[in-house]
Amino acid sequence: MTSPEMKPWLQVSSLHPDVLSPSFSEDVFALDLGPLADGNPNVPPVYRDPAEFFRATYMTAGLRSLLGDVLARLDGTSGNRVLKLVTPFGGGKSHTLAALLHAARGRDYLDGIPDGSAFAHPQHPRVAVFDGQFFDASVGKEMLSGGGRASTMWGWIASSLGGPALYDKVRLQDETRVAPGGDVILEMLKDGPNLILLDEVLNYLISAGGVQVHDTNLRLETLTFLERLTVAVSNTRTTVLVYSLQSSKRESLEHAGLLGMLDHLAARKEQSREPVEKDEILQVIQRRLLARPPTMIETSAAANAFQEVLVRMRRGYAGEGAPQYQADEEGILLHDRIRLSYPFHPALIDIMRERWSAIPDFQRTRGALRFLAACLRSAHSEGGSRVLLGPGDVPLHDAEVRLAFFKEVGQQSDFQAVLEHDLLGANARARRIDDRRARESPTEVGKRPASRVATAILMYSFGGLRRQGSSTGEFLPPGVSEAELLSACVAPDLDSTTIQACLKELRESCLYLHYDGVRYAFKKDPNVTLLIEQEAEAIGRDQTLVRSRVELILAEHLAGRAGVILWPANSKEVPDGLAVFQVAYLPLDFPSKGKGAQEAIARDLMDNYGGNPRKYRNGLGLAIPSKEQVEGILRSTTYLIATEQVRNASKRHNLTPDQLEQLKERNATEQTAIESATLRLYADIWLPAGSGAIEKITCTNRPLRTTFDSRRHALVHERMLELLTGPISPTIFASIVPSKLSDLFNLGTGSPPRLFLKVSDVVDGFFGIPGFPRLVSGEVIRTAIARGVVEGHFGVLSGPEPGIGSDQRVMVSPDRVALSRPLRQEEIELEGTYLIHPTAIPQNPTEAATTPEPVGGGGGQAPSAGAPSHDSPVTGVSMAQQNHVDLAFSANRDELYAAWGAIANLADLAGKVDLVVKATSSTGLDKRKLENGVLEPLREANLIE
């Protein structure tokens, strides 16, 4: 059997006609008991018509039990006669009282609901409804049965139960506003069955306190009546009193004492009932807003999908054992709750039930229905929806939804700046994050993850959870933890990694998003980000400070490195004639110039050195800054300076420790962004090519190892060299084979053949002729020459330019030409040195008689290593034999460094050298420095014991 397809909720659910009505008004959810009982035609039909009322009512276990008990007691069976409704969020006290009213007036309507026929059938119960919100304490209310106005609660109840005849029994007490005695009340109730429903009693008592009655007031007389009424009801057989009070002292505001007094008066006889318990509210809302409840098959796809993503996320963060089991349990619970709350994500209902209920002005069920109906209407009018309507899917862009939302949470105009700057404005932070993510990844289009996360945070930014283990009046501050936010927002199209990435960006960029180390919340007061934005705006009006700071940053990364020219203003600032490959890093304004202007500047730098043609054109590259990275480094530097300025003015801004910590984090973020932008700032390098062309090499999208040094400084030039000398398509070479020198400069070829070659011409050729291999430095040529001598490709001669004899050999002593022997690079001068083709090297007479000519030309046997030449006598050297060398010399620190390379070369030749070091000091050797600086390093190298 295949799994059902997961569809948007709008394709699964059909909305209630009230929700879709063109004349929809939030009043459709405003059920007031008094007008309903009075038969007011303006009460919506869904409440006024008993059949429609019960069809739209979800019969909770509590409501079913309450109906059963009340009807049974009215029918004369035993049971509690005084019942108090306990109605936390979603309890719907007015709805519950209305159900009792309809059941008493029209018992047969209950037969239309499942198992409704099982309820008792009391015979013609009398009903009295007192709604304190619609009863004026000063002038009373016109009696429905005629006969004038009732002035008090007892007058109204009497007239409602028995008309003018019963009212006459309490007329005197009503007109004088003095509470009747218990015997009079029993007389009122003797012709039952009677159902007395009291609503908004506290509201009435507040006003009654201002009505003087002899030496007391109407409030105290009413309290006396209520106490006597509960006693009288408990002494009847077929009378039931059901009343509701505000469910907490928070709701009664400054009248908490009065609420407690009223509650205490009735406490002896009443029994508390809670018509809606736990998750039954999910189905109450579902039944009221949908034309029909969705089937389990219709909701299973969404429930399964959300269960899967939640379990996967929880397991990803959980360890082994119990946490894995807990993840599975959470997934099962979410699955079951989605089926009850569909199309709403349970988290959205929980926000209203657990958090918004702490807001004094929030109207519980009525407010929740108004807000959710606005969300449903918005999705229906737009013709699209997600799989569920969760905290992040509330369509705040809809004016009707915004109005309903802010009305329920008691805020409106104060949050316009929050919406404009962070959520909904054309340049809002959340929108900018979503737009950027969509540009970078096509799979993100339409998902709007940052906006969804920000919207969810806004939903959690009002009210607060009741503090666990505390009294009912203590609540945690508004806001949501990251774990709660992940649970509320994770969805089949939104994974936890994306949520966390967006949350980080929102925290860093939003102006009104606050984070206290535990909870995220939007507040009407700006966070430090706004202070930074204001400073950045002022700094941005004059970029001089920013550019100066960027110059210092780049100088720190680039200045002082060999071959680096930073921001040359003209070609004279780029040196010429240096045997090293140079990179000129062009100024930050270069990308803003047109293409023609850019190439003109580049050619001038490549071709000229001031007023003269550039000699070493092949030894120069131009690093081109990226426009995007220039903007990034300027922006981040602006914010870095702004952050520093805000921190320096922390006392003036009265910054809290949390805000100072945010500044510290923001400072680190901007510094990291600057380093990253600096590393990628120079994205291209331009090189001179043949015929005046420019070779352009792109550095981006190439995996390079070089990034930052130990101080977190971006290794910009090192990265550039790695790019140019890397193993994949190198452009500049750090080595070259000796034969390349011979081939490129025709050594030994031509007509007549070229028998010797100036090394300076070789250097000029490599660094001056575009098209020749580009070399890192002249050291590459020295290395190639030293290797070429050892391998016999050519000899090396220092001194004046040699002449050529009739035998086509250079006219110098053979001992002056180094060939087929090791040659130190420092012996090779780039000026005054020649490469001699082997056939042009003269031979010693004795060697010529015994040594055959090498194939392809002449060339004598090189003197043995260490043998002194005629022009360079060696002092302090004792030559015992050709395979043994003894050296003895005294040296200070600097001389020792100079000699160490020679000793290392000798170790290469012999495989190993024996060193005897003697040191004497007339003032004595520091034992600690001797031990730590000399002996210990030698021990670590296993050179001494």
Secondary structure, 3 states (H helix, E strand, C coil): CCCCCCCCHHHCCCECHHHHCCCCCHHHHCCCHHHHHHCCCCCCHHHHCHHHHHHCCCCCHHHHHHHHHHHHHHCCCCCCCEEEECCCCCCCHHHHHHHHHHHHHCHHHHHHCCCHHHCCCCCCCEEEEEEHHHCECCCEEECCCCCCEECCHHHHHHHHHHHHHHHHCCHHHHHHCCCCCHHHHHHHHCCCCEEEEEECHHHHHHHHCCCEECCEEHHHHHHHHHHHHHHHHHCCCCEEEEEECCCCCCCCHHHHHHHHHHHHHHCCCEEEECCCCCCHHHHHHHHHHECCCCCHHHHHHHHHHHHHHHHHHHHHHCCCCHHHHHHHHHHHHHHHHHHHHCCECHHHHHHHHHHHHHCCCCCHHHHHHHHHHHHHHHHHHHCCCCCCECHHHCCCCCHHHHHHHHHHHCCCHHHHHHHHHHHCCCCCHHHHHHHHHHHHCHHHCCCCHHHHHHHHHHHCCCCCCECCCCCCCCECCCCEEHHHHHHHHCECCECHHHHHHHHHHHHHHCCCEEECCCEEEECCCCCHHHHHHHHHHHHHCCCHHHHHHHHHHHHHHHCCCCCEEECCCCHHHCCCCCCECEEEECCCCHHHCCHHHHHHHHHHHHHEECCEECCCHHHEEEEEECHHHHHHHHHHHHHHHHHHHHHHCHHHHCCCHHHHHHHHHHHHHHHHHHHHHHHCCEEEEEEECHHHCEEEEECCCCCCCCCECCCCCECHHHHHHHHHHCCCCCCEECCCCHHHHHHHCCECCCCCCECEEEHHHHHHHHHHCCCCCEECEHHHHHHHHHHHHHCCCCEEEECCCCCECCCCCECCCHHHCECCCCCCHHHCCCCCEEEECHHHCCCCHHHHHHCCCCCCCCCCCCCCCCCCCCCCCCCCEEEEECCEEEECCCCCHHHHHHHHHHHHHHHHHHCCCCCCCCCCCCCCCCHHHHHHHHHHHHHHCCCCC
